Amino acid sequence: MSERAAPFHCPYCGDEDLRPHEAGHGAWECASCNRAFQLKFLGLLTRGLARNDGEGDGI
């Protein structure tokens, strides 16, 4: 997947007038509050995954 995931709103003011920022990949600027921010994917969380170790109700 090589497409850029765009944020839907500014994390500071909530406005939707966002544009890619010149700082690079994942950087965005808000035209409403004049702030720039960067988004970064950290990884997948392990909590919430169910283990199938043979115990419990089977289907």
PDB file of N, H, CA, C and O in Angstrom:
ATOM      1  N   MET A   1       0.851  -1.172   0.000  1.00  0.00           N
ATOM      2  CA  MET A   1       0.000   0.000   0.000  1.00  0.00           C
ATOM      3  C   MET A   1       0.892   1.228   0.000  1.00  0.00           C
ATOM      4  O   MET A   1       1.598   1.492   0.974  1.00  0.00           O
ATOM      5  N   SER A   2       0.861   1.961  -1.068  1.00  0.00           N
ATOM      6  H   SER A   2       0.288   1.746  -1.859  1.00  0.00           H
ATOM      7  CA  SER A   2       1.732   3.117  -1.189  1.00  0.00           C
ATOM      8  C   SER A   2       0.984   4.438  -1.119  1.00  0.00           C
ATOM      9  O   SER A   2       1.599   5.500  -1.211  1.00  0.00           O
ATOM     10  N   GLU A   3      -0.331   4.390  -0.957  1.00  0.00           N
ATOM     11  H   GLU A   3      -0.830   3.527  -0.882  1.00  0.00           H
ATOM     12  CA  GLU A   3      -1.110   5.621  -0.897  1.00  0.00           C
ATOM     13  C   GLU A   3      -0.945   6.303   0.449  1.00  0.00           C
ATOM     14  O   GLU A   3      -0.766   5.645   1.475  1.00  0.00           O
ATOM     15  N   ARG A   4      -1.008   7.621   0.437  1.00  0.00           N
ATOM     16  H   ARG A   4      -1.153   8.155  -0.396  1.00  0.00           H
ATOM     17  CA  ARG A   4      -0.905   8.401   1.663  1.00  0.00           C
ATOM     18  C   ARG A   4      -2.251   8.414   2.373  1.00  0.00           C
ATOM     19  O   ARG A   4      -3.275   8.703   1.753  1.00  0.00           O
ATOM     20  N   ALA A   5      -2.261   8.110   3.636  1.00  0.00           N
ATOM     21  H   ALA A   5      -1.429   7.875   4.139  1.00  0.00           H
ATOM     22  CA  ALA A   5      -3.482   8.186   4.423  1.00  0.00           C
ATOM     23  C   ALA A   5      -3.641   9.616   4.936  1.00  0.00           C
ATOM     24  O   ALA A   5      -2.792  10.119   5.672  1.00  0.00           O
ATOM     25  N   ALA A   6      -4.706  10.245   4.551  1.00  0.00           N
ATOM     26  H   ALA A   6      -5.395   9.836   3.953  1.00  0.00           H
ATOM     27  CA  ALA A   6      -4.935  11.643   4.907  1.00  0.00           C
ATOM     28  C   ALA A   6      -5.756  11.753   6.186  1.00  0.00           C
ATOM     29  O   ALA A   6      -6.728  11.018   6.362  1.00  0.00           O
ATOM     30  N   PRO A   7      -5.377  12.660   7.079  1.00  0.00           N
ATOM     31  CA  PRO A   7      -6.206  12.896   8.267  1.00  0.00           C
ATOM     32  C   PRO A   7      -7.486  13.613   7.852  1.00  0.00           C
ATOM     33  O   PRO A   7      -7.508  14.340   6.859  1.00  0.00           O
ATOM     34  N   PHE A   8      -8.540  13.403   8.616  1.00  0.00           N
ATOM     35  H   PHE A   8      -8.522  12.812   9.423  1.00  0.00           H
ATOM     36  CA  PHE A   8      -9.821  14.027   8.304  1.00  0.00           C
ATOM     37  C   PHE A   8      -9.982  15.407   8.921  1.00  0.00           C
ATOM     38  O   PHE A   8     -10.738  16.234   8.412  1.00  0.00           O
ATOM     39  N   HIS A   9      -9.267  15.659  10.025  1.00  0.00           N
ATOM     40  H   HIS A   9      -8.652  14.987  10.439  1.00  0.00           H
ATOM     41  CA  HIS A   9      -9.384  16.954  10.684  1.00  0.00           C
ATOM     42  C   HIS A   9      -8.092  17.270  11.447  1.00  0.00           C
ATOM     43  O   HIS A   9      -7.295  16.380  11.743  1.00  0.00           O
ATOM     44  N   CYS A  10      -7.910  18.537  11.751  1.00  0.00           N
ATOM     45  H   CYS A  10      -8.558  19.260  11.511  1.00  0.00           H
ATOM     46  CA  CYS A  10      -6.740  19.003  12.492  1.00  0.00           C
ATOM     47  C   CYS A  10      -6.847  18.543  13.950  1.00  0.00           C
ATOM     48  O   CYS A  10      -7.899  18.713  14.566  1.00  0.00           O
ATOM     49  N   PRO A  11      -5.780  17.964  14.512  1.00  0.00           N
ATOM     50  CA  PRO A  11      -5.839  17.525  15.913  1.00  0.00           C
ATOM     51  C   PRO A  11      -5.861  18.686  16.908  1.00  0.00           C
ATOM     52  O   PRO A  11      -6.131  18.473  18.090  1.00  0.00           O
ATOM     53  N   TYR A  12      -5.582  19.904  16.451  1.00  0.00           N
ATOM     54  H   TYR A  12      -5.363  20.077  15.490  1.00  0.00           H
ATOM     55  CA  TYR A  12      -5.546  21.063  17.347  1.00  0.00           C
ATOM     56  C   TYR A  12      -6.846  21.852  17.348  1.00  0.00           C
ATOM     57  O   TYR A  12      -7.361  22.201  18.410  1.00  0.00           O
ATOM     58  N   CYS A  13      -7.384  22.139  16.152  1.00  0.00           N
ATOM     59  H   CYS A  13      -6.966  21.855  15.289  1.00  0.00           H
ATOM     60  CA  CYS A  13      -8.593  22.977  16.100  1.00  0.00           C
ATOM     61  C   CYS A  13      -9.812  22.233  15.571  1.00  0.00           C
ATOM     62  O   CYS A  13     -10.933  22.721  15.716  1.00  0.00           O
ATOM     63  N   GLY A  14      -9.624  21.071  14.963  1.00  0.00           N
ATOM     64  H   GLY A  14      -8.713  20.675  14.844  1.00  0.00           H
ATOM     65  CA  GLY A  14     -10.738  20.294  14.456  1.00  0.00           C
ATOM     66  C   GLY A  14     -11.188  20.670  13.053  1.00  0.00           C
ATOM     67  O   GLY A  14     -12.109  20.046  12.525  1.00  0.00           O
ATOM     68  N   ASP A  15     -10.576  21.659  12.439  1.00  0.00           N
ATOM     69  H   ASP A  15      -9.828  22.166  12.868  1.00  0.00           H
ATOM     70  CA  ASP A  15     -10.976  22.079  11.105  1.00  0.00           C
ATOM     71  C   ASP A  15     -10.542  21.048  10.067  1.00  0.00           C
ATOM     72  O   ASP A  15      -9.640  20.249  10.318  1.00  0.00           O
ATOM     73  N   GLU A  16     -11.183  21.067   8.908  1.00  0.00           N
ATOM     74  H   GLU A  16     -11.916  21.715   8.704  1.00  0.00           H
ATOM     75  CA  GLU A  16     -10.902  20.082   7.863  1.00  0.00           C
ATOM     76  C   GLU A  16     -10.100  20.648   6.696  1.00  0.00           C
ATOM     77  O   GLU A  16      -9.916  19.957   5.694  1.00  0.00           O
ATOM     78  N   ASP A  17      -9.618  21.883   6.795  1.00  0.00           N
ATOM     79  H   ASP A  17      -9.767  22.445   7.609  1.00  0.00           H
ATOM     80  CA  ASP A  17      -8.865  22.512   5.714  1.00  0.00           C
ATOM     81  C   ASP A  17      -7.380  22.154   5.847  1.00  0.00           C
ATOM     82  O   ASP A  17      -6.575  22.980   6.276  1.00  0.00           O
ATOM     83  N   LEU A  18      -7.025  20.928   5.477  1.00  0.00           N
ATOM     84  H   LEU A  18      -7.679  20.257   5.128  1.00  0.00           H
ATOM     85  CA  LEU A  18      -5.663  20.422   5.610  1.00  0.00           C
ATOM     86  C   LEU A  18      -5.012  20.241   4.250  1.00  0.00           C
ATOM     87  O   LEU A  18      -5.670  19.919   3.261  1.00  0.00           O
ATOM     88  N   ARG A  19      -3.700  20.456   4.227  1.00  0.00           N
ATOM     89  H   ARG A  19      -3.166  20.718   5.031  1.00  0.00           H
ATOM     90  CA  ARG A  19      -2.902  20.274   3.013  1.00  0.00           C
ATOM     91  C   ARG A  19      -1.595  19.591   3.386  1.00  0.00           C
ATOM     92  O   ARG A  19      -1.101  19.765   4.500  1.00  0.00           O
ATOM     93  N   PRO A  20      -1.023  18.806   2.453  1.00  0.00           N
ATOM     94  CA  PRO A  20       0.298  18.223   2.738  1.00  0.00           C
ATOM     95  C   PRO A  20       1.323  19.330   2.985  1.00  0.00           C
ATOM     96  O   PRO A  20       1.302  20.365   2.320  1.00  0.00           O
ATOM     97  N   HIS A  21       2.209  19.102   3.938  1.00  0.00           N
ATOM     98  H   HIS A  21       2.226  18.261   4.478  1.00  0.00           H
ATOM     99  CA  HIS A  21       3.238  20.083   4.301  1.00  0.00           C
ATOM    100  C   HIS A  21       4.544  19.719   3.615  1.00  0.00           C
ATOM    101  O   HIS A  21       4.789  18.548   3.326  1.00  0.00           O
ATOM    102  N   GLU A  22       5.370  20.697   3.357  1.00  0.00           N
ATOM    103  H   GLU A  22       5.171  21.648   3.592  1.00  0.00           H
ATOM    104  CA  GLU A  22       6.625  20.489   2.638  1.00  0.00           C
ATOM    105  C   GLU A  22       7.683  19.741   3.445  1.00  0.00           C
ATOM    106  O   GLU A  22       8.719  19.371   2.892  1.00  0.00           O
ATOM    107  N   ALA A  23       7.453  19.509   4.731  1.00  0.00           N
ATOM    108  H   ALA A  23       6.611  19.809   5.180  1.00  0.00           H
ATOM    109  CA  ALA A  23       8.450  18.852   5.580  1.00  0.00           C
ATOM    110  C   ALA A  23       8.671  17.389   5.210  1.00  0.00           C
ATOM    111  O   ALA A  23       9.700  16.814   5.566  1.00  0.00           O
ATOM    112  N   GLY A  24       7.724  16.779   4.503  1.00  0.00           N
ATOM    113  H   GLY A  24       6.888  17.246   4.214  1.00  0.00           H
ATOM    114  CA  GLY A  24       7.932  15.403   4.074  1.00  0.00           C
ATOM    115  C   GLY A  24       6.745  14.510   4.318  1.00  0.00           C
ATOM    116  O   GLY A  24       5.628  14.973   4.547  1.00  0.00           O
ATOM    117  N   HIS A  25       7.009  13.208   4.265  1.00  0.00           N
ATOM    118  H   HIS A  25       7.916  12.831   4.079  1.00  0.00           H
ATOM    119  CA  HIS A  25       5.958  12.196   4.384  1.00  0.00           C
ATOM    120  C   HIS A  25       5.266  12.260   5.745  1.00  0.00           C
ATOM    121  O   HIS A  25       5.926  12.258   6.784  1.00  0.00           O
ATOM    122  N   GLY A  26       3.958  12.316   5.734  1.00  0.00           N
ATOM    123  H   GLY A  26       3.422  12.317   4.890  1.00  0.00           H
ATOM    124  CA  GLY A  26       3.177  12.341   6.964  1.00  0.00           C
ATOM    125  C   GLY A  26       3.010  13.714   7.577  1.00  0.00           C
ATOM    126  O   GLY A  26       2.390  13.844   8.633  1.00  0.00           O
ATOM    127  N   ALA A  27       3.548  14.739   6.943  1.00  0.00           N
ATOM    128  H   ALA A  27       4.052  14.633   6.086  1.00  0.00           H
ATOM    129  CA  ALA A  27       3.447  16.102   7.479  1.00  0.00           C
ATOM    130  C   ALA A  27       2.269  16.826   6.827  1.00  0.00           C
ATOM    131  O   ALA A  27       2.082  16.764   5.612  1.00  0.00           O
ATOM    132  N   TRP A  28       1.481  17.510   7.652  1.00  0.00           N
ATOM    133  H   TRP A  28       1.633  17.560   8.639  1.00  0.00           H
ATOM    134  CA  TRP A  28       0.284  18.208   7.199  1.00  0.00           C
ATOM    135  C   TRP A  28       0.252  19.598   7.804  1.00  0.00           C
ATOM    136  O   TRP A  28       0.834  19.840   8.861  1.00  0.00           O
ATOM    137  N   GLU A  29      -0.432  20.511   7.127  1.00  0.00           N
ATOM    138  H   GLU A  29      -0.905  20.314   6.268  1.00  0.00           H
ATOM    139  CA  GLU A  29      -0.623  21.860   7.665  1.00  0.00           C
ATOM    140  C   GLU A  29      -2.097  22.212   7.642  1.00  0.00           C
ATOM    141  O   GLU A  29      -2.830  21.841   6.725  1.00  0.00           O
ATOM    142  N   CYS A  30      -2.512  22.931   8.661  1.00  0.00           N
ATOM    143  H   CYS A  30      -1.917  23.233   9.406  1.00  0.00           H
ATOM    144  CA  CYS A  30      -3.893  23.371   8.793  1.00  0.00           C
ATOM    145  C   CYS A  30      -3.974  24.848   8.415  1.00  0.00           C
ATOM    146  O   CYS A  30      -3.296  25.687   9.008  1.00  0.00           O
ATOM    147  N   ALA A  31      -4.801  25.156   7.434  1.00  0.00           N
ATOM    148  H   ALA A  31      -5.352  24.475   6.952  1.00  0.00           H
ATOM    149  CA  ALA A  31      -4.954  26.542   6.992  1.00  0.00           C
ATOM    150  C   ALA A  31      -5.771  27.360   7.985  1.00  0.00           C
ATOM    151  O   ALA A  31      -5.697  28.589   7.981  1.00  0.00           O
ATOM    152  N   SER A  32      -6.546  26.696   8.833  1.00  0.00           N
ATOM    153  H   SER A  32      -6.606  25.698   8.836  1.00  0.00           H
ATOM    154  CA  SER A  32      -7.399  27.399   9.781  1.00  0.00           C
ATOM    155  C   SER A  32      -6.616  27.935  10.983  1.00  0.00           C
ATOM    156  O   SER A  32      -6.730  29.112  11.322  1.00  0.00           O
ATOM    157  N   CYS A  33      -5.825  27.077  11.622  1.00  0.00           N
ATOM    158  H   CYS A  33      -5.732  26.120  11.346  1.00  0.00           H
ATOM    159  CA  CYS A  33      -5.099  27.515  12.822  1.00  0.00           C
ATOM    160  C   CYS A  33      -3.613  27.759  12.560  1.00  0.00           C
ATOM    161  O   CYS A  33      -2.867  28.119  13.471  1.00  0.00           O
ATOM    162  N   ASN A  34      -3.186  27.560  11.305  1.00  0.00           N
ATOM    163  H   ASN A  34      -3.792  27.268  10.565  1.00  0.00           H
ATOM    164  CA  ASN A  34      -1.813  27.840  10.886  1.00  0.00           C
ATOM    165  C   ASN A  34      -0.777  26.989  11.633  1.00  0.00           C
ATOM    166  O   ASN A  34       0.314  27.465  11.948  1.00  0.00           O
ATOM    167  N   ARG A  35      -1.128  25.731  11.910  1.00  0.00           N
ATOM    168  H   ARG A  35      -2.015  25.344  11.653  1.00  0.00           H
ATOM    169  CA  ARG A  35      -0.210  24.806  12.567  1.00  0.00           C
ATOM    170  C   ARG A  35       0.195  23.706  11.590  1.00  0.00           C
ATOM    171  O   ARG A  35      -0.553  23.358  10.676  1.00  0.00           O
ATOM    172  N   ALA A  36       1.378  23.178  11.801  1.00  0.00           N
ATOM    173  H   ALA A  36       1.985  23.461  12.544  1.00  0.00           H
ATOM    174  CA  ALA A  36       1.847  22.020  11.040  1.00  0.00           C
ATOM    175  C   ALA A  36       2.049  20.873  12.014  1.00  0.00           C
ATOM    176  O   ALA A  36       2.491  21.076  13.146  1.00  0.00           O
ATOM    177  N   PHE A  37       1.725  19.672  11.570  1.00  0.00           N
ATOM    178  H   PHE A  37       1.366  19.507  10.651  1.00  0.00           H
ATOM    179  CA  PHE A  37       1.874  18.492  12.422  1.00  0.00           C
ATOM    180  C   PHE A  37       2.265  17.313  11.545  1.00  0.00           C
ATOM    181  O   PHE A  37       2.142  17.357  10.321  1.00  0.00           O
ATOM    182  N   GLN A  38       2.743  16.254  12.203  1.00  0.00           N
ATOM    183  H   GLN A  38       2.843  16.219  13.197  1.00  0.00           H
ATOM    184  CA  GLN A  38       3.179  15.076  11.479  1.00  0.00           C
ATOM    185  C   GLN A  38       2.516  13.835  12.058  1.00  0.00           C
ATOM    186  O   GLN A  38       2.424  13.680  13.275  1.00  0.00           O
ATOM    187  N   LEU A  39       2.060  12.958  11.182  1.00  0.00           N
ATOM    188  H   LEU A  39       2.135  13.084  10.193  1.00  0.00           H
ATOM    189  CA  LEU A  39       1.444  11.698  11.579  1.00  0.00           C
ATOM    190  C   LEU A  39       2.432  10.573  11.324  1.00  0.00           C
ATOM    191  O   LEU A  39       3.163  10.588  10.333  1.00  0.00           O
ATOM    192  N   LYS A  40       2.448   9.597  12.225  1.00  0.00           N
ATOM    193  H   LYS A  40       1.854   9.585  13.029  1.00  0.00           H
ATOM    194  CA  LYS A  40       3.381   8.492  12.086  1.00  0.00           C
ATOM    195  C   LYS A  40       2.714   7.208  12.568  1.00  0.00           C
ATOM    196  O   LYS A  40       2.119   7.180  13.645  1.00  0.00           O
ATOM    197  N   PHE A  41       2.812   6.161  11.783  1.00  0.00           N
ATOM    198  H   PHE A  41       3.296   6.184  10.908  1.00  0.00           H
ATOM    199  CA  PHE A  41       2.293   4.855  12.160  1.00  0.00           C
ATOM    200  C   PHE A  41       3.319   4.178  13.060  1.00  0.00           C
ATOM    201  O   PHE A  41       4.471   4.005  12.662  1.00  0.00           O
ATOM    202  N   LEU A  42       2.915   3.796  14.261  1.00  0.00           N
ATOM    203  H   LEU A  42       1.979   3.937  14.584  1.00  0.00           H
ATOM    204  CA  LEU A  42       3.841   3.200  15.217  1.00  0.00           C
ATOM    205  C   LEU A  42       3.871   1.681  15.146  1.00  0.00           C
ATOM    206  O   LEU A  42       4.917   1.078  15.388  1.00  0.00           O
ATOM    207  N   GLY A  43       2.758   1.055  14.822  1.00  0.00           N
ATOM    208  H   GLY A  43       1.908   1.545  14.626  1.00  0.00           H
ATOM    209  CA  GLY A  43       2.705  -0.393  14.741  1.00  0.00           C
ATOM    210  C   GLY A  43       1.375  -0.920  15.229  1.00  0.00           C
ATOM    211  O   GLY A  43       0.492  -0.155  15.617  1.00  0.00           O
ATOM    212  N   LEU A  44       1.240  -2.231  15.207  1.00  0.00           N
ATOM    213  H   LEU A  44       1.958  -2.852  14.892  1.00  0.00           H
ATOM    214  CA  LEU A  44       0.000  -2.859  15.655  1.00  0.00           C
ATOM    215  C   LEU A  44       0.070  -3.164  17.143  1.00  0.00           C
ATOM    216  O   LEU A  44       1.125  -3.533  17.658  1.00  0.00           O
ATOM    217  N   LEU A  45      -1.041  -3.010  17.823  1.00  0.00           N
ATOM    218  H   LEU A  45      -1.899  -2.710  17.405  1.00  0.00           H
ATOM    219  CA  LEU A  45      -1.122  -3.317  19.243  1.00  0.00           C
ATOM    220  C   LEU A  45      -1.513  -4.775  19.430  1.00  0.00           C
ATOM    221  O   LEU A  45      -2.282  -5.327  18.642  1.00  0.00           O
ATOM    222  N   THR A  46      -0.984  -5.388  20.469  1.00  0.00           N
ATOM    223  H   THR A  46      -0.360  -4.940  21.108  1.00  0.00           H
ATOM    224  CA  THR A  46      -1.307  -6.786  20.714  1.00  0.00           C
ATOM    225  C   THR A  46      -2.544  -6.948  21.575  1.00  0.00           C
ATOM    226  O   THR A  46      -3.168  -8.008  21.547  1.00  0.00           O
ATOM    227  N   ARG A  47      -2.917  -5.937  22.337  1.00  0.00           N
ATOM    228  H   ARG A  47      -2.409  -5.075  22.360  1.00  0.00           H
ATOM    229  CA  ARG A  47      -4.109  -6.075  23.169  1.00  0.00           C
ATOM    230  C   ARG A  47      -5.344  -6.162  22.286  1.00  0.00           C
ATOM    231  O   ARG A  47      -5.410  -5.557  21.215  1.00  0.00           O
ATOM    232  N   GLY A  48      -6.300  -6.912  22.749  1.00  0.00           N
ATOM    233  H   GLY A  48      -6.247  -7.403  23.618  1.00  0.00           H
ATOM    234  CA  GLY A  48      -7.524  -7.076  21.992  1.00  0.00           C
ATOM    235  C   GLY A  48      -7.527  -8.306  21.105  1.00  0.00           C
ATOM    236  O   GLY A  48      -8.579  -8.702  20.604  1.00  0.00           O
ATOM    237  N   LEU A  49      -6.372  -8.915  20.904  1.00  0.00           N
ATOM    238  H   LEU A  49      -5.518  -8.593  21.312  1.00  0.00           H
ATOM    239  CA  LEU A  49      -6.332 -10.142  20.132  1.00  0.00           C
ATOM    240  C   LEU A  49      -6.632 -11.315  21.040  1.00  0.00           C
ATOM    241  O   LEU A  49      -6.086 -11.405  22.139  1.00  0.00           O
ATOM    242  N   ALA A  50      -7.477 -12.201  20.603  1.00  0.00           N
ATOM    243  H   ALA A  50      -7.921 -12.128  19.710  1.00  0.00           H
ATOM    244  CA  ALA A  50      -7.859 -13.362  21.411  1.00  0.00           C
ATOM    245  C   ALA A  50      -6.937 -14.532  21.090  1.00  0.00           C
ATOM    246  O   ALA A  50      -6.664 -14.824  19.926  1.00  0.00           O
ATOM    247  N   ARG A  51      -6.466 -15.190  22.128  1.00  0.00           N
ATOM    248  H   ARG A  51      -6.687 -14.953  23.074  1.00  0.00           H
ATOM    249  CA  ARG A  51      -5.639 -16.378  21.951  1.00  0.00           C
ATOM    250  C   ARG A  51      -6.536 -17.597  21.831  1.00  0.00           C
ATOM    251  O   ARG A  51      -7.562 -17.691  22.504  1.00  0.00           O
ATOM    252  N   ASN A  52      -6.155 -18.505  20.993  1.00  0.00           N
ATOM    253  H   ASN A  52      -5.321 -18.428  20.447  1.00  0.00           H
ATOM    254  CA  ASN A  52      -6.885 -19.759  20.863  1.00  0.00           C
ATOM    255  C   ASN A  52      -5.997 -20.860  21.434  1.00  0.00           C
ATOM    256  O   ASN A  52      -5.291 -21.544  20.694  1.00  0.00           O
ATOM    257  N   ASP A  53      -6.037 -21.027  22.757  1.00  0.00           N
ATOM    258  H   ASP A  53      -6.610 -20.471  23.359  1.00  0.00           H
ATOM    259  CA  ASP A  53      -5.189 -22.019  23.415  1.00  0.00           C
ATOM    260  C   ASP A  53      -5.953 -23.275  23.798  1.00  0.00           C
ATOM    261  O   ASP A  53      -5.464 -24.064  24.607  1.00  0.00           O
ATOM    262  N   GLY A  54      -7.138 -23.481  23.239  1.00  0.00           N
ATOM    263  H   GLY A  54      -7.535 -22.840  22.582  1.00  0.00           H
ATOM    264  CA  GLY A  54      -7.899 -24.695  23.498  1.00  0.00           C
ATOM    265  C   GLY A  54      -8.857 -24.595  24.656  1.00  0.00           C
ATOM    266  O   GLY A  54      -9.675 -25.498  24.833  1.00  0.00           O
ATOM    267  N   GLU A  55      -8.805 -23.558  25.448  1.00  0.00           N
ATOM    268  H   GLU A  55      -8.140 -22.825  25.304  1.00  0.00           H
ATOM    269  CA  GLU A  55      -9.716 -23.403  26.582  1.00  0.00           C
ATOM    270  C   GLU A  55     -10.887 -22.533  26.171  1.00  0.00           C
ATOM    271  O   GLU A  55     -10.797 -21.741  25.233  1.00  0.00           O
ATOM    272  N   GLY A  56     -11.981 -22.693  26.885  1.00  0.00           N
ATOM    273  H   GLY A  56     -12.055 -23.336  27.647  1.00  0.00           H
ATOM    274  CA  GLY A  56     -13.154 -21.877  26.624  1.00  0.00           C
ATOM    275  C   GLY A  56     -14.118 -22.568  25.700  1.00  0.00           C
ATOM    276  O   GLY A  56     -13.953 -23.747  25.387  1.00  0.00           O
ATOM    277  N   ASP A  57     -15.118 -21.849  25.265  1.00  0.00           N
ATOM    278  H   ASP A  57     -15.252 -20.891  25.520  1.00  0.00           H
ATOM    279  CA  ASP A  57     -16.158 -22.414  24.414  1.00  0.00           C
ATOM    280  C   ASP A  57     -15.678 -22.471  22.970  1.00  0.00           C
ATOM    281  O   ASP A  57     -15.253 -21.464  22.404  1.00  0.00           O
ATOM    282  N   GLY A  58     -15.750 -23.642  22.392  1.00  0.00           N
ATOM    283  H   GLY A  58     -16.096 -24.460  22.852  1.00  0.00           H
ATOM    284  CA  GLY A  58     -15.400 -23.789  20.981  1.00  0.00           C
ATOM    285  C   GLY A  58     -16.642 -23.690  20.121  1.00  0.00           C
ATOM    286  O   GLY A  58     -17.748 -24.002  20.563  1.00  0.00           O
ATOM    287  N   ILE A  59     -16.455 -23.262  18.916  1.00  0.00           N
ATOM    288  H   ILE A  59     -15.557 -23.008  18.556  1.00  0.00           H
ATOM    289  CA  ILE A  59     -17.593 -23.142  18.001  1.00  0.00           C
ATOM    290  C   ILE A  59     -17.529 -24.253  16.990  1.00  0.00           C
ATOM    291  O   ILE A  59     -18.394 -24.345  16.119  1.00  0.00           O
TER     292      ILE A  59
END
